[in-house]
Each structure stands twice: as C-alpha cells, then as structure tokens.
C-alpha cells in the first residue's frame, strides 16, 4: 500500500459531487468533512430515516431512501458507503456497476466470502474502489513505514502491539448484540490493527490466539492474546482488551481522534529489526550506527523522528477525490480490505481451536 497522491491544484479542478449513503455517526462525520473540503461538495444523502431527511434539508441537498434512486442520472462523481456492514457489498457493487467511484467503510464486508465477491467485481470491472481503513492515511503510520522502508531498522524481526482500553457499560447497553458472538474486540476493533501491522511489516501468513471473557462474562471475548507470523519471517505479539484500564491503543496514543482522551507518553506498537527499533506513535528510534558493532553492550543512537498529526479521515477524503478523478490508485484496495478480514477471521478460528491457523493469500 503506497500512497501516490500529491496535493492537487484546486484552482483548475471542478469540485466533485460526493454522495453519502448512511446517515449514522460515521456517515455524519463524512458529511462534515465534505463540507470542509475545497475539493468536493455534498451531492446527496441516501438513508430512509427521518433524521437523514432533516440532515439533508439542513445541508440543502436531496435525500434518497434507496441507492438505486441516487444512481439514476445525473450520477454523482463518488459515493461513500457508510451503511451497516451487511449492506456494504451489495451497495458497493451497485455503485461500481454504475461506474461511480466508491469509498466503502470498513470492514469491507461482513464475511470473507462476501469480500471475495466484491474484490472479484472490482478486478473484473477495473473499478475505482477505496476501502475506508482510514488509519492507513495517518501521517504517523506513513512516517513509520518510511523508517522501515529506508532500512533504518535493518531486517524487521519482531513487532509487539496493543489495543488496551476500557469500553463503558453504556456501550453494551446501547446495543445488546455487542455482548454476543461477533460483538467482541476481535471482530470490531482488531481489523484496524491488522491493517496497520500489514502496512508496517508485510503479509500475515499464520496466527494463533487465546481469548477470555472472564471479566464481563459475556458470550464473546473481552480480552485476547495473539501471535502473528509474517511472510518475511518476522513474529508479532498483540494484546487486545476492551476491559483494561489502560491507554495503550492507537486512539489514546496518537491523539488523531479528539473524542478520546490521549496520552503522549504511551506507545501502542514497537517494531524491532536487526539494526534498530521504533516505538509508535512517539516515534522514538534507537539504532546502531552504520559500521558500528551490534551488541547489547554497545550503546545505540537515540532520536525522535518527526511526524505530523493530521486527521487521517480528512486525508482519506482528499485521497478519495484523487481516486475518483483517476489520479491515484486506492491506498487501501478491495484486496487489502479482504486480506484484513481474512486475518481477523483466522484469529477468531484460532481463539476457538487453540491451534495455528493459516491465512489464505
């Protein structure tokens, strides 16, 4: 996943007409960002709810109850699909079938089989489809990738990560399905982390996992310990819990989402190679100098790599505009979304079986 977008000269480009399907919390955030953009404007909202009608009226745009009505002429330049997960594939297929650039929220599909169906259609049609793993657009993640790709760590041999946070009781009271299978942090939260780790360390080829529901006692896990094997031979460990009074998660360490309390002294990833190591997001780099003897007796040079802190959702929208114009390939393709889902489903099976589960390529 390599970003190829450069910031366009907006004075010479027509403003793109972008519609948003789904007027829930995520859809409303997309609508807000479109309103702040100089590259695109809100064309319409697709959602059958009365709240969506009020939102469209306030924005001065039409509201459609059904996507088919939106895709009748004149079609928008792009559609952001931010509807419930089970609707993602059919709605994305409708958009790309109409020749409209599409951003489909993550997860790309509710199951691997459905994600494979969408990926095949994208390939066959040569469609412009971006999957909304917005962290991939984070300048912090991009800088960490650059450090690794420049060889400053040498060959990556190990990565440790964590997503340790505490979901309040009302999170579960608001939606009872979160207490049941499919509602735990493996399927809801981990897919973000898998996208990040694949971006940093390459493809994950096999996994092991252990899960526990000992704290909350729900029918789904609240804590999991994961072991990852990467195609390049590196190994990774990951701790995941939504019942941990801790601040070692992406949201709480990067400060990219202002809805969460953040702690700038914490890291959520540590990547170690044969020449050095990098902590993310503090970007503390320790490494042996070129030609220096490598030994635990020898001191390593220490520095903090500078990185920007910019809202990755806003950067994702800018990138989607470039994809819609045909100026860039999707940073997160349908195949990337599929592969993230394959790893998460493999981890779910591994937690149930206690064995090693291979990840399909």
Protein Blocks (a to p, Z undefined) as FASTA:
>chain_A
ZZfbdcddfklpccdddddehjafklmmmmmmmmmpckbccfbdcdfbfklmmmmmmnop
acdfbfklmmpccddfbdcdfbdfklmmmmmmmmmmnopacdddddfbfbfklmmmmmmm
mmmnopacddfbfklmpmklmmmmmmmmnopnopafbdcddddddddfklmmmomklmpg
hiamklmmmmmmmmmmmmmnopafbdcddddfklnopabdfbdcdddddfkopacddddd
fkbccfbdfklmnomamkbccdfkbcfbdcddfkbccddfklpacdddehiacdfkbccd
ddddddddddfklmmmmmmmmmmnopaccfbafklmmmmmmmmmmmmmmmmnopacdddZ
Z
